[in-house]
Amino acid sequence: MFAISRRHAHFIFAVIQAGLTSLIAAGIASLPVMTISQFFLHWLLSWTVSWITILPVVLLAAPLIRSLSLLLTSDD
């Protein structure tokens, strides 16, 4: 497949997770648009803006969230 090292898997995960989350959120936000063609245009534009916005947040927040979740849980 791709020649990306496994040690960068967390970055790939963040890109995919941010893309999927923003795709779904943009679709929900675009539901009130009246016609199908307007819906898809609005969805695509909304998704692009939201993905560009959320990707840095996911990349920066993921390590902090992981550390916090480890602090709040215990080994079984």
Distance bins in CASP14 RR format, pairs under 12 A and 6 or more apart:
PFRMAT RR
TARGET T0000
AUTHOR 0000-0000-0000
RMODE 2
METHOD distances of the structure
MODEL  1
1 12 0 0 0 0 0 1 0 0 0 0 0
2 8 0 0 0 0 0 1 0 0 0 0 0
2 9 0 0 0 0 0 1 0 0 0 0 0
2 12 0 0 0 0 1 0 0 0 0 0 0
4 10 0 0 0 0 0 1 0 0 0 0 0
4 11 0 0 0 0 1 0 0 0 0 0 0
4 12 1 0 0 1 0 0 0 0 0 0 0
4 13 0 0 0 0 0 1 0 0 0 0 0
4 15 0 0 0 0 0 1 0 0 0 0 0
5 11 0 0 0 0 0 1 0 0 0 0 0
5 12 0 0 0 0 0 1 0 0 0 0 0
6 12 0 0 0 0 1 0 0 0 0 0 0
6 13 0 0 0 0 0 1 0 0 0 0 0
8 14 0 0 0 0 0 1 0 0 0 0 0
8 15 0 0 0 0 0 1 0 0 0 0 0
8 59 0 0 0 0 0 1 0 0 0 0 0
9 15 0 0 0 0 0 1 0 0 0 0 0
9 16 0 0 0 0 0 1 0 0 0 0 0
9 17 0 0 0 0 0 1 0 0 0 0 0
9 62 0 0 0 0 0 1 0 0 0 0 0
10 16 0 0 0 0 0 1 0 0 0 0 0
10 17 0 0 0 0 0 1 0 0 0 0 0
10 58 0 0 0 0 0 1 0 0 0 0 0
10 59 0 0 0 0 1 0 0 0 0 0 0
10 62 1 0 0 1 0 0 0 0 0 0 0
10 63 0 0 0 0 1 0 0 0 0 0 0
10 65 0 0 0 0 0 1 0 0 0 0 0
10 66 0 0 0 0 1 0 0 0 0 0 0
11 17 0 0 0 0 0 1 0 0 0 0 0
11 18 0 0 0 0 0 1 0 0 0 0 0
11 55 0 0 0 0 0 1 0 0 0 0 0
11 56 0 0 0 0 0 1 0 0 0 0 0
11 58 0 0 0 0 1 0 0 0 0 0 0
11 59 1 0 0 1 0 0 0 0 0 0 0
11 60 0 0 0 0 0 1 0 0 0 0 0
11 62 0 0 0 0 1 0 0 0 0 0 0
11 63 0 0 0 0 0 1 0 0 0 0 0
12 18 0 0 0 0 0 1 0 0 0 0 0
12 19 0 0 0 0 0 1 0 0 0 0 0
12 55 0 0 0 0 0 1 0 0 0 0 0
12 58 0 0 0 0 0 1 0 0 0 0 0
12 59 0 0 0 0 0 1 0 0 0 0 0
12 62 0 0 0 0 0 1 0 0 0 0 0
13 19 0 0 0 0 0 1 0 0 0 0 0
13 20 0 0 0 0 0 1 0 0 0 0 0
13 21 0 0 0 0 0 1 0 0 0 0 0
13 55 0 0 0 0 0 1 0 0 0 0 0
13 58 0 0 0 0 1 0 0 0 0 0 0
13 59 0 0 0 0 0 1 0 0 0 0 0
13 62 0 0 0 0 1 0 0 0 0 0 0
13 63 0 0 0 0 0 1 0 0 0 0 0
13 66 0 0 0 0 0 1 0 0 0 0 0
14 20 0 0 0 0 0 1 0 0 0 0 0
14 21 0 0 0 0 0 1 0 0 0 0 0
14 22 0 0 0 0 0 1 0 0 0 0 0
14 51 0 0 0 0 0 1 0 0 0 0 0
14 54 0 0 0 0 1 0 0 0 0 0 0
14 55 1 0 0 1 0 0 0 0 0 0 0
14 56 0 0 0 0 1 0 0 0 0 0 0
14 57 0 0 0 0 1 0 0 0 0 0 0
14 58 1 0 1 0 0 0 0 0 0 0 0
14 59 1 0 1 0 0 0 0 0 0 0 0
14 60 0 0 0 0 1 0 0 0 0 0 0
14 61 0 0 0 0 1 0 0 0 0 0 0
14 62 1 0 1 0 0 0 0 0 0 0 0
14 63 0 0 0 0 1 0 0 0 0 0 0
14 65 0 0 0 0 0 1 0 0 0 0 0
14 66 0 0 0 0 0 1 0 0 0 0 0
15 21 0 0 0 0 0 1 0 0 0 0 0
15 22 0 0 0 0 0 1 0 0 0 0 0
15 51 0 0 0 0 1 0 0 0 0 0 0
15 52 0 0 0 0 0 1 0 0 0 0 0
15 54 0 0 0 0 0 1 0 0 0 0 0
15 55 1 0 0 1 0 0 0 0 0 0 0
15 56 0 0 0 0 0 1 0 0 0 0 0
15 58 0 0 0 0 1 0 0 0 0 0 0
15 59 0 0 0 0 1 0 0 0 0 0 0
15 62 0 0 0 0 0 1 0 0 0 0 0
16 22 0 0 0 0 0 1 0 0 0 0 0
16 23 0 0 0 0 0 1 0 0 0 0 0
16 51 0 0 0 0 0 1 0 0 0 0 0
16 55 0 0 0 0 0 1 0 0 0 0 0
16 58 0 0 0 0 1 0 0 0 0 0 0
17 23 0 0 0 0 0 1 0 0 0 0 0
17 24 0 0 0 0 0 1 0 0 0 0 0
17 51 0 0 0 0 0 1 0 0 0 0 0
17 54 0 0 0 0 1 0 0 0 0 0 0
17 55 0 0 0 0 1 0 0 0 0 0 0
17 57 0 0 0 0 0 1 0 0 0 0 0
17 58 1 0 0 1 0 0 0 0 0 0 0
17 59 0 0 0 0 0 1 0 0 0 0 0
17 61 0 0 0 0 0 1 0 0 0 0 0
17 62 0 0 0 0 1 0 0 0 0 0 0
17 65 0 0 0 0 0 1 0 0 0 0 0
18 24 0 0 0 0 0 1 0 0 0 0 0
18 25 0 0 0 0 0 1 0 0 0 0 0
18 26 0 0 0 0 0 1 0 0 0 0 0
18 47 0 0 0 0 0 1 0 0 0 0 0
18 50 0 0 0 0 1 0 0 0 0 0 0
18 51 1 0 1 0 0 0 0 0 0 0 0
18 52 0 0 0 0 1 0 0 0 0 0 0
18 53 0 0 0 0 1 0 0 0 0 0 0
18 54 1 0 1 0 0 0 0 0 0 0 0
18 55 1 0 1 0 0 0 0 0 0 0 0
18 56 0 0 0 0 1 0 0 0 0 0 0
18 57 1 0 0 1 0 0 0 0 0 0 0
18 58 1 0 1 0 0 0 0 0 0 0 0
18 59 0 0 0 0 1 0 0 0 0 0 0
18 60 0 0 0 0 0 1 0 0 0 0 0
18 61 0 0 0 0 0 1 0 0 0 0 0
18 62 0 0 0 0 1 0 0 0 0 0 0
19 25 0 0 0 0 1 0 0 0 0 0 0
19 26 0 0 0 0 1 0 0 0 0 0 0
19 47 1 0 0 1 0 0 0 0 0 0 0
19 48 0 0 0 0 0 1 0 0 0 0 0
19 49 0 0 0 0 0 1 0 0 0 0 0
19 50 0 0 0 0 1 0 0 0 0 0 0
19 51 1 0 1 0 0 0 0 0 0 0 0
19 52 0 0 0 0 0 1 0 0 0 0 0
19 53 0 0 0 0 0 1 0 0 0 0 0
19 54 1 0 0 1 0 0 0 0 0 0 0
19 55 1 0 0 1 0 0 0 0 0 0 0
19 57 0 0 0 0 0 1 0 0 0 0 0
19 58 0 0 0 0 1 0 0 0 0 0 0
20 26 0 0 0 0 0 1 0 0 0 0 0
20 27 0 0 0 0 0 1 0 0 0 0 0
20 47 0 0 0 0 0 1 0 0 0 0 0
20 50 0 0 0 0 0 1 0 0 0 0 0
20 51 0 0 0 0 1 0 0 0 0 0 0
20 54 0 0 0 0 0 1 0 0 0 0 0
20 55 0 0 0 0 0 1 0 0 0 0 0
20 58 0 0 0 0 0 1 0 0 0 0 0
21 27 0 0 0 0 0 1 0 0 0 0 0
21 28 0 0 0 0 0 1 0 0 0 0 0
21 47 0 0 0 0 0 1 0 0 0 0 0
21 50 0 0 0 0 1 0 0 0 0 0 0
21 51 0 0 0 0 1 0 0 0 0 0 0
21 53 0 0 0 0 0 1 0 0 0 0 0
21 54 1 0 0 1 0 0 0 0 0 0 0
21 55 0 0 0 0 0 1 0 0 0 0 0
21 57 0 0 0 0 0 1 0 0 0 0 0
21 58 0 0 0 0 1 0 0 0 0 0 0
22 28 0 0 0 0 0 1 0 0 0 0 0
22 29 0 0 0 0 0 1 0 0 0 0 0
22 30 0 0 0 0 0 1 0 0 0 0 0
22 43 0 0 0 0 0 1 0 0 0 0 0
22 44 0 0 0 0 0 1 0 0 0 0 0
22 45 0 0 0 0 0 1 0 0 0 0 0
22 46 0 0 0 0 1 0 0 0 0 0 0
22 47 1 0 1 0 0 0 0 0 0 0 0
22 48 0 0 0 0 1 0 0 0 0 0 0
22 49 0 0 0 0 1 0 0 0 0 0 0
22 50 1 1 0 0 0 0 0 0 0 0 0
22 51 1 0 1 0 0 0 0 0 0 0 0
22 52 0 0 0 0 1 0 0 0 0 0 0
22 53 1 0 0 1 0 0 0 0 0 0 0
22 54 1 0 1 0 0 0 0 0 0 0 0
22 55 0 0 0 0 1 0 0 0 0 0 0
22 57 0 0 0 0 0 1 0 0 0 0 0
22 58 0 0 0 0 1 0 0 0 0 0 0
23 29 0 0 0 0 0 1 0 0 0 0 0
23 30 0 0 0 0 0 1 0 0 0 0 0
23 43 0 0 0 0 1 0 0 0 0 0 0
23 44 0 0 0 0 1 0 0 0 0 0 0
23 46 0 0 0 0 1 0 0 0 0 0 0
23 47 1 0 1 0 0 0 0 0 0 0 0
23 48 0 0 0 0 1 0 0 0 0 0 0
23 49 0 0 0 0 0 1 0 0 0 0 0
23 50 0 0 0 0 1 0 0 0 0 0 0
23 51 1 0 0 1 0 0 0 0 0 0 0
23 54 0 0 0 0 0 1 0 0 0 0 0
24 30 0 0 0 0 0 1 0 0 0 0 0
24 31 0 0 0 0 0 1 0 0 0 0 0
24 43 0 0 0 0 0 1 0 0 0 0 0
24 46 0 0 0 0 0 1 0 0 0 0 0
24 47 0 0 0 0 1 0 0 0 0 0 0
24 50 0 0 0 0 1 0 0 0 0 0 0
24 51 0 0 0 0 0 1 0 0 0 0 0
24 54 0 0 0 0 0 1 0 0 0 0 0
25 31 0 0 0 0 0 1 0 0 0 0 0
25 43 0 0 0 0 0 1 0 0 0 0 0
25 46 0 0 0 0 1 0 0 0 0 0 0
25 47 0 0 0 0 1 0 0 0 0 0 0
25 49 0 0 0 0 0 1 0 0 0 0 0
25 50 1 0 0 1 0 0 0 0 0 0 0
25 51 0 0 0 0 1 0 0 0 0 0 0
25 53 0 0 0 0 0 1 0 0 0 0 0
25 54 0 0 0 0 1 0 0 0 0 0 0
26 33 0 0 0 0 0 1 0 0 0 0 0
26 39 0 0 0 0 0 1 0 0 0 0 0
26 40 0 0 0 0 0 1 0 0 0 0 0
26 41 0 0 0 0 0 1 0 0 0 0 0
26 42 0 0 0 0 1 0 0 0 0 0 0
26 43 1 0 1 0 0 0 0 0 0 0 0
26 44 0 0 0 0 1 0 0 0 0 0 0
26 45 0 0 0 0 1 0 0 0 0 0 0
26 46 1 1 0 0 0 0 0 0 0 0 0
26 47 1 1 0 0 0 0 0 0 0 0 0
26 48 0 0 0 0 1 0 0 0 0 0 0
26 49 0 0 0 0 1 0 0 0 0 0 0
26 50 1 0 1 0 0 0 0 0 0 0 0
26 51 0 0 0 0 1 0 0 0 0 0 0
26 52 0 0 0 0 0 1 0 0 0 0 0
26 53 0 0 0 0 0 1 0 0 0 0 0
26 54 0 0 0 0 0 1 0 0 0 0 0
27 33 0 0 0 0 1 0 0 0 0 0 0
27 39 0 0 0 0 1 0 0 0 0 0 0
27 40 0 0 0 0 1 0 0 0 0 0 0
27 41 0 0 0 0 0 1 0 0 0 0 0
27 42 0 0 0 0 1 0 0 0 0 0 0
27 43 1 0 1 0 0 0 0 0 0 0 0
27 44 0 0 0 0 1 0 0 0 0 0 0
27 45 0 0 0 0 0 1 0 0 0 0 0
27 46 1 0 0 1 0 0 0 0 0 0 0
27 47 1 0 0 1 0 0 0 0 0 0 0
27 50 0 0 0 0 1 0 0 0 0 0 0
28 39 0 0 0 0 0 1 0 0 0 0 0
28 42 0 0 0 0 0 1 0 0 0 0 0
28 43 0 0 0 0 1 0 0 0 0 0 0
28 46 0 0 0 0 1 0 0 0 0 0 0
28 47 0 0 0 0 0 1 0 0 0 0 0
28 50 0 0 0 0 0 1 0 0 0 0 0
29 39 0 0 0 0 0 1 0 0 0 0 0
29 42 0 0 0 0 1 0 0 0 0 0 0
29 43 0 0 0 0 1 0 0 0 0 0 0
29 45 0 0 0 0 0 1 0 0 0 0 0
29 46 1 0 1 0 0 0 0 0 0 0 0
29 47 0 0 0 0 1 0 0 0 0 0 0
29 49 0 0 0 0 0 1 0 0 0 0 0
29 50 0 0 0 0 1 0 0 0 0 0 0
30 36 0 0 0 0 0 1 0 0 0 0 0
30 37 0 0 0 0 0 1 0 0 0 0 0
30 38 0 0 0 0 1 0 0 0 0 0 0
30 39 1 0 1 0 0 0 0 0 0 0 0
30 40 0 0 0 0 1 0 0 0 0 0 0
30 41 0 0 0 0 1 0 0 0 0 0 0
30 42 1 0 1 0 0 0 0 0 0 0 0
30 43 1 0 1 0 0 0 0 0 0 0 0
30 44 0 0 0 0 1 0 0 0 0 0 0
30 45 0 0 0 0 1 0 0 0 0 0 0
30 46 1 0 1 0 0 0 0 0 0 0 0
30 47 0 0 0 0 1 0 0 0 0 0 0
30 49 0 0 0 0 0 1 0 0 0 0 0
30 50 0 0 0 0 0 1 0 0 0 0 0
31 38 0 0 0 0 0 1 0 0 0 0 0
31 39 1 0 0 1 0 0 0 0 0 0 0
31 42 0 0 0 0 1 0 0 0 0 0 0
31 43 0 0 0 0 1 0 0 0 0 0 0
31 46 0 0 0 0 0 1 0 0 0 0 0
32 38 0 0 0 0 0 1 0 0 0 0 0
32 39 0 0 0 0 1 0 0 0 0 0 0
32 42 0 0 0 0 1 0 0 0 0 0 0
32 43 0 0 0 0 0 1 0 0 0 0 0
32 46 0 0 0 0 0 1 0 0 0 0 0
33 39 1 0 1 0 0 0 0 0 0 0 0
33 40 0 0 0 0 1 0 0 0 0 0 0
33 41 0 0 0 0 1 0 0 0 0 0 0
33 42 1 0 1 0 0 0 0 0 0 0 0
33 43 1 0 0 1 0 0 0 0 0 0 0
33 44 0 0 0 0 0 1 0 0 0 0 0
33 45 0 0 0 0 0 1 0 0 0 0 0
33 46 0 0 0 0 1 0 0 0 0 0 0
34 41 0 0 0 0 0 1 0 0 0 0 0
34 42 0 0 0 0 0 1 0 0 0 0 0
35 41 0 0 0 0 1 0 0 0 0 0 0
35 42 0 0 0 0 1 0 0 0 0 0 0
36 42 0 0 0 0 0 1 0 0 0 0 0
36 43 0 0 0 0 0 1 0 0 0 0 0
37 43 0 0 0 0 0 1 0 0 0 0 0
37 44 0 0 0 0 0 1 0 0 0 0 0
38 44 0 0 0 0 0 1 0 0 0 0 0
38 45 0 0 0 0 0 1 0 0 0 0 0
38 46 0 0 0 0 0 1 0 0 0 0 0
39 45 0 0 0 0 0 1 0 0 0 0 0
39 46 0 0 0 0 0 1 0 0 0 0 0
39 47 0 0 0 0 0 1 0 0 0 0 0
40 46 0 0 0 0 0 1 0 0 0 0 0
40 47 0 0 0 0 0 1 0 0 0 0 0
41 47 0 0 0 0 0 1 0 0 0 0 0
41 48 0 0 0 0 0 1 0 0 0 0 0
42 48 0 0 0 0 0 1 0 0 0 0 0
42 49 0 0 0 0 0 1 0 0 0 0 0
42 50 0 0 0 0 0 1 0 0 0 0 0
43 49 0 0 0 0 0 1 0 0 0 0 0
43 50 0 0 0 0 0 1 0 0 0 0 0
43 51 0 0 0 0 0 1 0 0 0 0 0
44 50 0 0 0 0 0 1 0 0 0 0 0
44 51 0 0 0 0 0 1 0 0 0 0 0
45 51 0 0 0 0 0 1 0 0 0 0 0
45 52 0 0 0 0 0 1 0 0 0 0 0
46 52 0 0 0 0 0 1 0 0 0 0 0
46 53 0 0 0 0 0 1 0 0 0 0 0
46 54 0 0 0 0 0 1 0 0 0 0 0
47 53 0 0 0 0 0 1 0 0 0 0 0
47 54 0 0 0 0 0 1 0 0 0 0 0
47 55 0 0 0 0 0 1 0 0 0 0 0
48 54 0 0 0 0 0 1 0 0 0 0 0
48 55 0 0 0 0 0 1 0 0 0 0 0
49 55 0 0 0 0 0 1 0 0 0 0 0
50 57 0 0 0 0 0 1 0 0 0 0 0
50 58 0 0 0 0 0 1 0 0 0 0 0
51 57 0 0 0 0 0 1 0 0 0 0 0
51 58 0 0 0 0 1 0 0 0 0 0 0
52 58 0 0 0 0 0 1 0 0 0 0 0
54 60 0 0 0 0 0 1 0 0 0 0 0
54 61 0 0 0 0 1 0 0 0 0 0 0
54 62 0 0 0 0 0 1 0 0 0 0 0
55 61 0 0 0 0 0 1 0 0 0 0 0
55 62 0 0 0 0 0 1 0 0 0 0 0
56 62 0 0 0 0 0 1 0 0 0 0 0
57 64 0 0 0 0 0 1 0 0 0 0 0
57 65 0 0 0 0 0 1 0 0 0 0 0
58 64 0 0 0 0 0 1 0 0 0 0 0
58 65 0 0 0 0 1 0 0 0 0 0 0
58 66 0 0 0 0 0 1 0 0 0 0 0
59 65 0 0 0 0 0 1 0 0 0 0 0
61 67 0 0 0 0 0 1 0 0 0 0 0
61 68 0 0 0 0 1 0 0 0 0 0 0
61 69 0 0 0 0 0 1 0 0 0 0 0
62 68 0 0 0 0 0 1 0 0 0 0 0
62 69 0 0 0 0 0 1 0 0 0 0 0
63 69 0 0 0 0 0 1 0 0 0 0 0
63 70 0 0 0 0 0 1 0 0 0 0 0
64 70 0 0 0 0 0 1 0 0 0 0 0
64 71 0 0 0 0 0 1 0 0 0 0 0
65 71 0 0 0 0 0 1 0 0 0 0 0
65 72 0 0 0 0 0 1 0 0 0 0 0
66 72 0 0 0 0 0 1 0 0 0 0 0
66 73 0 0 0 0 0 1 0 0 0 0 0
67 73 0 0 0 0 0 1 0 0 0 0 0
END
